[in-house]
Amino acid sequence: MANQRKTAISVLKIAVSLALLYFIFTKLNIADVFGVLKKTNLFYVVMALMAFVFSKFIAAFRLNLYFHQLQIYLAQLSNLKLYLLGMFYNLFLPGGIGGDAYKGYLIKKTFKVDTKRVVSVLVLDRLSGLLVLFVFACILALFIPNDQLKGLDYLFGGAILLGITVFWSMNKFFFGYVLPVFWKSVGYSFVVQLAQLVSALLILKALGIETHTISYLLIFLVSSIVSVVPLTIGGIGSREVTFFYGATWLGLDEHTSVGISMVFFLITALVSLFGIIYHFKKPELETGRNQ
């Protein structure tokens, strides 16, 4: 029964991703999208790849910060291997053994820790990243020259304060055992999302995009938030839809916008694919107190 459920989830995610991609490419001229991609400067793509890899290193350290707070003293090298394996599972095995689920299973099995606490820190790790994505998006929105956003400065500022307050309160009242690392985890998240913004900026440079930079970066942040919703395979389809409608709303070129999304996905897929190494040779979880 469980296997049937996993298969059904996989099929559903694939169907949703394909449906969204079909929808987008009926709205666009595919030749124009590939025309954008043909202009790609590989030097900047490699730099964007390096920025993305750096962001994932820091994201792995953030997760291990939570583990250490639960007295799960996972060595950083083991943690990096496990994180990379999780990325592979999240993108290439949708609905099967999800990356977060597998990390939680292996941590629980190895360290005999309370299941609820492991699940909690995995969720909080994600939410910490989403919080900073939201904060950055609100900040960039302040600088967008769009008539529909005029006069909303106080709203965006208030949303930032509200988001941080709500997340801190949730940590304090429901997950007090990790509250001591709250600000440090948010700091890690800040570096993670900043590195991914740099990666997106380098993709813009790779595609020769010199104008409307802040607008494209805002769409990138919103697409990153949307892609977390587990309805597609690694955000395929949902990210492209966000880039398409974001470009339409902000008066940008839709073909260029979707091209940015495709390059970022290819970078994500390339990095995640290296996790296949630890699919065939499962990482041994060694301990170490150094963070």
C-alpha positions in Angstrom: 0.0 0.0 0.0 2.8 2.4 0.9 4.6 1.6 -2.3 1.4 2.3 -4.3 1.1 5.6 -2.5 4.7 6.6 -3.3 4.2 5.6 -7.0 1.0 7.7 -7.2 2.8 10.7 -5.7 5.6 10.3 -8.2 3.2 10.0 -11.1 1.3 13.1 -9.9 4.4 15.2 -9.5 5.6 14.2 -13.0 2.2 14.9 -14.5 2.0 18.4 -12.8 5.5 19.3 -13.9 4.8 18.2 -17.5 1.5 20.0 -17.6 3.1 23.2 -16.3 5.9 23.0 -18.8 3.5 22.3 -21.6 1.4 25.3 -20.6 4.4 27.6 -20.5 5.7 26.5 -23.8 2.3 27.0 -25.5 2.6 30.6 -24.3 6.1 31.1 -25.7 8.1 30.6 -28.9 10.5 27.8 -28.0 12.9 29.0 -30.7 13.1 32.4 -29.0 13.8 30.7 -25.6 16.7 28.7 -27.1 17.8 31.8 -28.9 18.3 33.4 -25.4 20.2 30.3 -24.2 22.5 30.3 -27.3 24.0 33.6 -26.1 25.1 32.0 -22.9 28.6 32.9 -21.7 30.0 29.7 -20.2 32.5 31.6 -18.0 29.7 33.2 -16.0 27.8 30.0 -15.9 30.7 28.3 -14.2 30.9 31.2 -11.8 27.2 30.8 -11.1 27.7 27.1 -10.5 30.5 27.9 -8.0 28.2 30.4 -6.1 25.5 27.8 -6.0 27.8 25.1 -4.7 29.0 27.5 -2.0 25.4 28.1 -1.0 24.8 24.4 -0.6 27.9 24.0 1.6 26.6 26.7 3.9 23.1 25.2 3.9 24.5 21.9 4.9 26.4 23.6 7.8 23.1 25.2 8.9 21.4 21.9 9.1 24.3 20.4 11.1 24.0 23.3 13.4 20.5 22.1 14.3 21.7 18.5 14.6 24.4 19.5 17.0 21.8 21.3 19.1 20.0 18.0 19.4 23.3 16.5 20.6 23.7 14.7 17.2 27.3 15.4 16.7 27.5 14.6 13.0 30.9 15.2 11.4 30.8 17.9 8.7 32.1 15.6 6.0 29.5 13.0 6.7 26.9 15.8 6.9 28.0 17.1 3.4 27.7 13.6 1.9 24.3 13.1 3.4 23.1 16.6 2.2 24.3 15.9 -1.3 22.5 12.5 -1.3 19.3 14.3 -0.1 19.6 16.8 -3.0 19.8 13.8 -5.4 16.8 12.1 -3.9 14.7 15.3 -3.9 15.3 16.0 -7.6 15.7 12.6 -9.2 13.5 10.3 -7.0 10.3 12.4 -6.6 7.7 10.8 -4.3 10.0 7.9 -3.5 12.6 8.3 -0.8 12.5 12.1 -0.4 15.8 13.7 0.5 14.6 15.1 3.8 12.8 11.9 4.7 15.9 9.8 4.0 18.1 12.1 6.1 15.7 11.9 9.0 15.5 8.1 8.7 19.3 7.7 8.7 19.9 10.2 11.5 17.2 8.4 13.6 18.6 5.0 12.8 22.2 6.0 13.6 21.8 8.2 16.7 18.6 6.9 18.3 17.2 10.4 18.7 13.5 11.3 19.1 11.8 11.2 15.8 9.7 14.3 16.4 12.8 16.4 17.1 14.6 15.2 14.0 11.5 16.0 11.9 11.2 19.4 13.6 14.8 20.5 12.8 14.4 19.4 9.2 11.3 21.5 8.9 12.9 24.5 10.8 15.9 24.3 8.5 13.7 24.7 5.5 11.6 27.5 7.1 14.8 29.4 8.1 15.7 29.5 4.4 12.2 30.5 3.4 12.2 33.3 5.9 15.3 34.9 4.5 14.0 34.4 0.9 10.9 36.3 1.9 13.0 39.1 3.6 15.2 39.5 0.5 12.1 39.6 -1.7 10.5 42.3 0.3 13.7 44.3 0.3 14.1 44.0 -3.5 10.4 44.9 -4.0 11.2 48.3 -2.4 13.4 49.1 -5.4 11.2 48.0 -8.2 10.0 50.9 -10.4 6.5 49.5 -10.8 3.3 51.5 -10.4 1.5 48.7 -8.7 4.2 48.6 -5.9 4.2 52.3 -5.2 3.2 53.3 -1.7 3.7 49.8 -0.3 7.0 50.5 1.4 5.5 50.3 4.9 3.7 47.1 4.0 7.0 45.4 2.9 8.8 46.7 5.9 6.0 45.5 8.2 6.0 42.1 6.5 9.7 41.6 7.2 9.3 42.4 10.9 6.2 40.2 11.1 7.9 37.3 9.4 10.9 37.4 11.7 8.7 37.8 14.8 6.4 34.9 13.9 9.3 32.6 13.1 11.2 33.5 16.3 8.0 33.1 18.4 7.4 29.7 16.8 10.9 28.6 17.8 10.5 29.9 21.3 7.2 28.5 22.2 7.2 25.2 20.3 10.9 24.3 19.6 12.7 25.8 22.5 15.4 23.2 22.4 16.8 24.8 19.3 16.1 28.4 20.2 19.8 29.0 21.2 20.9 28.7 17.6 18.0 30.7 16.1 20.0 33.8 15.1 23.0 31.7 14.0 20.8 29.6 11.7 19.2 32.8 10.3 22.7 34.1 9.7 23.6 30.9 7.8 20.4 31.3 5.8 21.3 34.9 5.0 24.6 33.7 3.5 22.9 30.8 1.6 20.3 33.1 -0.1 22.9 35.8 -0.8 25.1 33.3 -2.5 22.1 32.1 -4.6 21.3 35.7 -5.5 24.9 36.0 -6.7 24.4 32.8 -8.7 21.3 34.3 -10.3 23.1 37.6 -11.0 25.9 35.7 -12.7 23.3 33.8 -14.8 22.0 37.2 -15.9 25.5 38.2 -16.9 25.9 34.9 -18.7 22.8 35.6 -20.8 23.9 39.2 -21.5 21.1 40.8 -19.4 22.2 44.3 -18.4 18.8 45.9 -17.5 16.0 45.3 -15.0 18.4 43.3 -12.9 16.5 43.9 -9.6 13.2 42.8 -11.2 14.7 39.5 -12.5 16.3 38.8 -9.1 12.9 39.5 -7.4 11.2 36.9 -9.7 14.1 34.5 -8.9 13.4 34.8 -5.2 9.7 34.4 -5.6 10.2 31.3 -7.8 12.5 29.8 -5.1 9.7 30.2 -2.6 7.1 28.7 -5.0 9.4 25.8 -5.9 9.4 24.6 -2.3 5.8 23.6 -2.6 6.0 19.8 -3.2 3.7 19.5 -6.2 6.4 19.2 -8.9 9.7 17.4 -9.5 12.3 19.7 -7.8 10.3 22.8 -8.8 10.3 21.9 -12.5 7.4 23.7 -14.1 6.4 25.8 -11.0 9.6 27.8 -11.3 9.1 28.4 -15.0 5.5 29.5 -14.5 6.6 32.0 -11.8 9.3 33.4 -14.1 6.8 33.7 -16.9 4.0 35.5 -15.0 6.5 37.5 -13.0 8.0 38.8 -16.3 4.5 39.5 -17.6 3.6 41.5 -14.5 6.8 43.5 -14.3 6.9 44.2 -18.1 9.9 42.0 -18.8 10.7 39.7 -21.7 9.1 36.3 -20.9 11.5 34.3 -23.1 14.5 35.7 -21.3 12.9 35.2 -17.9 12.2 31.5 -18.6 15.7 31.1 -20.0 17.1 32.3 -16.6 14.9 29.6 -14.9 16.2 26.9 -17.2 19.9 27.7 -16.7 19.4 27.8 -12.9 17.6 24.4 -13.0 20.4 22.9 -15.1 23.0 24.1 -12.5 20.9 22.6 -9.7 20.5 19.3 -11.5 24.2 19.0 -12.3 25.2 19.6 -8.7 22.4 17.2 -7.4 23.5 14.5 -9.8 26.7 14.1 -7.9 24.7 12.7 -5.0 24.2 9.5 -7.0 27.7 8.5 -5.7 26.2 8.1 -2.2 23.1 6.4 -3.5 25.2 3.4 -4.5 27.7 3.8 -1.6 25.7 5.0 1.4 27.7 7.5 3.5 28.8 6.3 6.9 27.7 8.9 9.5 30.8 9.7 11.6 30.7 11.9 14.6 32.6 15.1 15.4 31.9 18.1 17.6 33.5 20.7 15.4 31.1 23.0 13.6 
